[in-house]
């Protein structure tokens, strides 16, 4: 099947080329997470640093970071999903985690180990939380729920309303001026497992890495799904800088429609061959395309106008997933930040370098394998 192209707004709309100062302000406003107000950013960042980024690299486990995000998101949802977290929420977190942070027992001073995160979450949210976080049936959308019924009642559009989504911004510069890039493929345990995981968007936060996470903002499956992407640059320093962007799936092709599947992959291969500057083929010769979808940016995205693609294929008896992106030349305020801090994080996030703590695709492979 293929999703409708009606989601894509015309690139020549009047506000698609804002004054540079307007673009800079919009870019600046995209810092952090939609569920945290500006006055909450310092303590939210400090909490995440204590849970992961400020810990010794040898002691970091990326699931501890996912746990910390889940604690924040669950607290937001249970308190009031119609409002953001603010500085007034700091008191509850300090009461739950503050004593462990000033103690030298079990972790470096000022940080939180796994046991301290779990114990603090039980104090903050209730004794039910640790078991719920560990239960695949009670953890979804990056939130832990008291039971499956509560999970099924969750409305992801609460977060969509806080996101204040802007228009779609697919690339529209001449193809020869665009950047075409194919990221390294990552081997998967099985194609069936990948399809089962990706077609449940509510589980995507379970594959989050130290440099990025996808949170779905709409009910349902992949077609037309919108994701909030939270990205952290500078993680190796222990002082990450957070920003966010939004993408919507504007096309999805599967074996259910063989003609659409072949046309989508053929168009990608033609573009890479014509404009990719020695980029490899998306699917190596002899490979079999299985699934592909487009993730189109919304205005304010940290990489400007364009779209990324995720594609699943089989080659020589193995299943592989890779990303392939197409982007317009970046405005100065985006390009400068991307060159200084974002490029390495972006490439690591899509699997280049093979760092499992940073790569979404390696985390996906671990989840499919049941690791």
C-alpha positions as CSV (number, residue, x, y, z in Angstrom):
1,X,0.0,0.0,0.0
2,X,1.0,3.6,-0.4
3,X,0.0,6.6,1.7
4,X,-1.5,9.6,0.1
5,X,0.6,12.5,-1.1
6,X,-2.1,15.0,0.1
7,X,-0.2,15.4,3.3
8,X,2.5,17.3,1.5
9,X,1.8,21.1,1.2
10,X,3.0,23.0,-1.8
11,X,6.6,24.3,-1.4
12,X,5.7,27.6,-2.9
13,X,3.4,28.7,-0.1
14,X,4.1,32.2,1.0
15,X,5.6,31.4,4.3
16,X,7.9,28.6,3.1
17,X,10.8,31.0,2.7
18,X,10.6,33.0,5.9
19,X,12.8,36.0,6.6
20,X,16.1,34.6,8.0
21,X,15.4,36.1,11.4
22,X,12.0,34.4,11.5
23,X,13.7,31.1,10.6
24,X,16.3,31.6,13.3
25,X,13.6,32.3,16.0
26,X,11.6,29.3,14.9
27,X,14.7,27.1,15.1
28,X,15.6,28.4,18.5
29,X,12.1,27.6,19.8
30,X,12.5,24.0,18.9
31,X,15.0,23.3,21.8
32,X,14.2,20.4,24.1
33,X,10.9,18.6,24.3
34,X,7.3,19.6,23.6
35,X,6.2,18.4,27.1
36,X,8.7,20.7,28.9
37,X,8.3,24.4,29.1
38,X,11.4,26.7,28.8
39,X,11.5,27.2,32.6
40,X,11.7,23.4,33.0
41,X,14.6,22.9,30.6
42,X,17.4,23.4,33.1
43,X,16.1,20.8,35.6
44,X,14.9,18.3,33.0
45,X,18.4,18.5,31.4
46,X,20.0,18.1,34.8
47,X,17.9,15.0,35.5
48,X,18.8,13.4,32.2
49,X,22.5,14.2,32.8
50,X,22.4,12.6,36.2
51,X,20.7,9.5,34.9
52,X,23.0,9.0,31.9
53,X,25.2,11.7,30.3
54,X,27.2,12.7,33.3
55,X,27.9,9.1,34.4
56,X,31.2,7.6,33.5
57,X,31.0,6.2,30.0
58,X,31.8,2.7,31.2
59,X,28.8,2.9,33.5
60,X,26.2,4.1,30.9
61,X,23.4,1.8,29.8
62,X,21.2,3.4,27.2
63,X,18.1,1.8,28.8
64,X,18.8,3.9,31.9
65,X,18.3,6.9,29.7
66,X,15.1,5.5,28.3
67,X,14.0,4.8,31.8
68,X,14.7,8.5,32.8
69,X,12.7,9.7,29.8
70,X,9.9,7.4,30.7
71,X,9.8,8.7,34.2
72,X,9.6,12.3,32.9
73,X,6.9,11.5,30.3
74,X,4.8,9.4,32.7
75,X,4.9,12.2,35.3
76,X,3.8,14.6,32.6
77,X,0.9,12.4,31.5
78,X,-0.4,11.5,35.0
79,X,-0.2,15.1,36.2
80,X,-1.9,16.8,33.3
81,X,-1.3,15.9,29.6
82,X,-2.8,19.3,28.5
83,X,0.1,21.3,30.0
84,X,3.9,21.2,29.8
85,X,6.2,20.5,32.7
86,X,7.4,23.7,34.4
87,X,9.8,24.7,37.1
88,X,7.1,24.0,39.6
89,X,7.5,20.3,38.9
90,X,11.1,20.4,40.1
91,X,10.0,20.0,43.8
92,X,8.5,16.6,43.2
93,X,11.6,15.3,41.4
94,X,13.9,16.7,44.1
95,X,11.9,15.0,46.8
96,X,12.0,11.7,44.8
97,X,15.6,11.7,43.7
98,X,17.5,14.5,45.6
99,X,18.7,12.4,48.5
100,X,20.3,9.8,46.2
101,X,22.0,12.4,44.2
102,X,23.8,13.9,47.1
103,X,24.7,10.4,48.5
104,X,27.9,8.7,47.3
105,X,26.3,5.3,47.8
106,X,26.0,3.3,44.6
107,X,26.9,6.0,42.1
108,X,29.1,9.0,41.5
109,X,28.1,12.0,43.5
110,X,25.4,14.0,41.6
111,X,24.4,11.1,39.4
112,X,21.8,8.3,39.6
113,X,22.3,4.6,38.9
114,X,19.6,2.2,37.7
115,X,18.5,1.2,41.2
116,X,18.3,4.8,42.3
117,X,16.3,5.7,39.2
118,X,13.9,2.9,39.9
119,X,13.5,3.6,43.6
120,X,13.0,7.3,42.9
121,X,10.4,6.6,40.3
122,X,8.5,4.5,42.8
123,X,8.5,7.4,45.2
124,X,7.4,9.9,42.5
125,X,4.8,7.8,40.7
126,X,3.9,4.8,42.8
127,X,5.2,1.3,43.7
128,X,3.5,0.0,40.5
129,X,6.0,1.9,38.2
130,X,9.0,-0.4,38.2
131,X,7.0,-3.5,37.2
132,X,5.0,-1.5,34.6
133,X,8.2,-0.2,33.0
134,X,9.5,-3.7,32.6
135,X,6.2,-4.9,31.1
136,X,5.9,-4.6,27.3
137,X,2.1,-4.6,27.7
138,X,2.1,-1.7,30.0
139,X,4.8,0.5,28.4
140,X,4.0,2.4,25.2
141,X,4.4,5.9,23.7
142,X,7.4,6.3,26.1
143,X,5.0,6.1,29.1
144,X,4.4,3.4,31.7
145,X,0.8,2.6,32.6
146,X,-0.8,1.0,35.6
147,X,-2.6,-1.5,33.4
148,X,-3.3,-2.4,29.8
149,X,-6.7,-0.7,29.9
150,X,-5.1,2.6,30.8
151,X,-2.6,2.2,28.0
152,X,-5.4,1.6,25.5
153,X,-7.1,4.8,26.7
154,X,-4.0,7.0,26.1
155,X,-4.5,9.7,23.4
156,X,-1.2,10.6,21.7
157,X,-2.7,13.7,20.3
158,X,-2.3,15.4,23.7
159,X,1.3,15.7,22.9
160,X,0.6,16.7,19.3
161,X,-1.4,19.7,20.6
162,X,1.6,20.8,22.7
163,X,3.9,20.3,19.6
164,X,2.1,23.1,17.6
165,X,3.0,21.4,14.4
166,X,3.9,23.5,11.4
167,X,3.5,22.7,7.7
168,X,5.4,20.0,5.9
169,X,8.6,21.0,4.1
170,X,9.7,18.5,1.6
171,X,12.8,19.4,-0.4
172,X,12.1,21.5,-3.5
173,X,15.5,22.9,-4.6
174,X,16.7,21.5,-8.0
175,X,17.8,17.9,-7.5
176,X,21.4,18.7,-8.4
177,X,21.5,21.2,-5.5
178,X,20.2,18.8,-3.0
179,X,22.2,16.5,-0.7
180,X,21.6,12.8,-1.4
181,X,23.0,10.5,1.2
182,X,22.7,6.8,1.9
183,X,23.7,5.7,5.4
184,X,25.4,2.3,6.1
185,X,23.0,-0.6,6.3
186,X,22.5,-2.5,9.6
187,X,21.8,-6.2,9.6
188,X,18.7,-7.4,11.3
189,X,17.8,-10.7,12.9
190,X,14.8,-11.1,10.6
191,X,12.7,-9.1,8.2
192,X,9.5,-10.3,9.9
193,X,10.7,-9.0,13.3
194,X,11.6,-5.6,11.8
195,X,8.1,-5.2,10.2
196,X,6.4,-6.2,13.5
197,X,8.4,-3.6,15.4
198,X,8.2,-0.7,13.0
199,X,4.5,-1.1,12.4
200,X,3.8,-0.5,16.1
201,X,4.8,3.2,16.3
202,X,3.9,3.3,20.0
203,X,7.0,1.1,20.6
204,X,9.5,3.3,18.8
205,X,10.6,5.1,22.1
206,X,11.9,1.6,23.2
207,X,14.6,1.9,20.5
208,X,15.8,5.4,21.6
209,X,19.5,6.0,21.8
210,X,21.7,8.5,23.6
211,X,21.5,10.9,20.6
212,X,17.9,10.6,19.6
213,X,14.4,9.3,20.1
214,X,11.2,9.1,18.1
215,X,7.8,9.6,19.8
216,X,4.6,9.1,17.8
217,X,2.0,11.8,18.0
218,X,-1.0,10.2,16.3
219,X,-3.1,7.0,17.0
220,X,-2.8,4.1,14.6
221,X,0.0,2.6,12.6
222,X,2.6,4.0,10.2
223,X,0.5,5.6,7.4
224,X,0.3,9.3,8.1
225,X,2.0,8.9,11.5
226,X,3.8,12.0,12.8
227,X,6.9,11.7,15.1
228,X,8.5,14.2,17.4
229,X,12.3,13.6,17.2
230,X,14.3,14.7,20.2
231,X,18.0,14.9,19.4
232,X,21.0,15.4,21.6
233,X,24.3,16.7,20.3
234,X,27.6,16.7,22.2
235,X,26.8,13.6,24.2
236,X,30.4,12.5,24.4
237,X,31.2,15.6,26.5
238,X,28.6,14.7,29.1
239,X,26.9,18.1,28.4
240,X,24.4,17.4,25.6
241,X,22.5,20.1,23.8
242,X,18.9,19.1,23.0
243,X,16.7,20.1,20.1
244,X,13.7,18.6,18.4
245,X,12.0,18.4,15.0
246,X,8.9,16.8,13.5
247,X,8.5,14.4,10.6
248,X,5.4,12.7,9.0
249,X,5.3,9.5,7.0
250,X,4.1,10.7,3.6
251,X,4.6,7.4,1.7
252,X,4.7,3.8,2.7
253,X,5.3,0.9,0.2
254,X,5.0,-2.8,1.0
255,X,4.7,-6.1,-0.9
256,X,0.9,-5.6,-0.7
257,X,1.3,-3.3,-3.7
258,X,4.2,-4.7,-5.8
259,X,4.0,-2.0,-8.4
260,X,4.2,0.9,-5.9
261,X,7.0,-0.9,-4.0
262,X,9.1,-1.3,-7.2
263,X,8.4,2.3,-8.3
264,X,9.4,3.8,-5.0
265,X,12.7,1.9,-4.9
266,X,13.4,2.6,-8.6
267,X,12.9,6.3,-8.1
268,X,15.3,6.3,-5.2
269,X,18.0,4.4,-7.1
270,X,17.7,6.8,-10.1
271,X,18.1,9.8,-7.8
272,X,21.1,8.4,-6.1
273,X,22.7,7.5,-9.4
274,X,22.1,10.9,-10.9
275,X,22.8,13.2,-7.9
276,X,24.4,11.0,-5.2
277,X,28.1,11.8,-5.9
278,X,29.4,8.3,-5.6
279,X,26.7,7.3,-3.0
280,X,26.1,3.5,-3.0
281,X,22.9,2.0,-4.3
282,X,20.1,1.8,-1.7
283,X,19.7,-1.9,-2.4
284,X,22.8,-3.8,-3.6
285,X,22.6,-5.8,-6.8
286,X,20.7,-9.1,-6.1
287,X,18.9,-7.6,-3.1
288,X,15.1,-7.8,-2.7
289,X,13.2,-4.7,-1.6
290,X,10.6,-5.3,1.1
291,X,9.4,-2.1,2.7
292,X,10.1,1.6,2.3
293,X,8.7,4.8,3.7
294,X,9.3,8.5,3.6
295,X,9.7,10.7,6.7
296,X,9.1,14.3,5.5
297,X,10.2,17.2,7.6
298,X,7.9,19.9,9.1
299,X,8.9,23.6,9.3
300,X,11.5,24.2,12.0
301,X,13.2,20.8,11.6
302,X,16.9,20.9,12.7
303,X,18.0,19.9,9.2
304,X,15.7,22.2,7.2
305,X,13.6,21.0,4.3
306,X,13.9,17.5,3.0
307,X,13.0,13.9,3.9
308,X,14.6,10.8,5.1
309,X,13.7,7.3,4.0
310,X,13.9,4.0,5.9
311,X,14.1,0.9,3.8
312,X,14.1,-2.8,4.5
313,X,15.5,-5.3,2.1
314,X,17.0,-8.8,2.0
315,X,20.4,-9.6,0.5
316,X,22.3,-12.9,0.5
317,X,20.0,-14.5,3.0
318,X,20.1,-11.6,5.5
319,X,17.7,-8.8,6.3
320,X,19.0,-5.2,6.3
321,X,17.7,-1.8,7.2
322,X,19.2,1.5,6.1
323,X,18.3,5.2,5.9
324,X,18.7,7.4,2.8
325,X,18.1,11.2,3.0
326,X,17.5,14.0,0.5
327,X,17.9,17.6,1.7
328,X,17.8,21.1,0.4
329,X,20.8,23.4,1.1
330,X,20.5,24.4,4.7
331,X,19.9,28.0,5.8
332,X,22.8,29.5,7.6
333,X,21.3,29.3,11.1
334,X,20.7,25.5,10.6
335,X,23.8,24.7,8.6
336,X,26.1,26.2,11.1
337,X,24.6,24.3,14.0
338,X,24.5,21.1,12.0
339,X,28.2,21.3,11.0
340,X,29.3,22.1,14.6
341,X,27.2,19.6,16.5
342,X,24.5,17.8,14.5
343,X,26.2,16.0,11.7
344,X,28.1,13.4,13.7
345,X,25.0,12.7,15.9
346,X,22.8,12.4,12.8
347,X,25.1,9.9,11.1
348,X,25.6,7.9,14.3
349,X,21.9,7.8,14.9
350,X,21.3,6.1,11.5
351,X,24.0,3.5,12.2
352,X,27.2,4.8,10.8
353,X,30.1,3.9,13.0
354,X,28.3,1.0,14.6
355,X,28.0,2.6,18.1
356,X,25.0,0.7,19.5
357,X,24.4,3.4,22.2
358,X,23.9,6.0,19.5
359,X,22.3,4.0,16.7
360,X,18.6,3.6,16.4
361,X,19.0,0.8,13.9
362,X,21.3,-1.1,16.2
363,X,18.9,-0.7,19.0
364,X,16.1,-1.9,16.7
365,X,18.2,-5.0,15.8
366,X,18.7,-5.7,19.6
367,X,14.9,-5.4,20.2
368,X,14.1,-7.7,17.3
369,X,16.6,-10.2,18.6
370,X,15.1,-10.0,22.1
371,X,18.3,-8.8,23.6
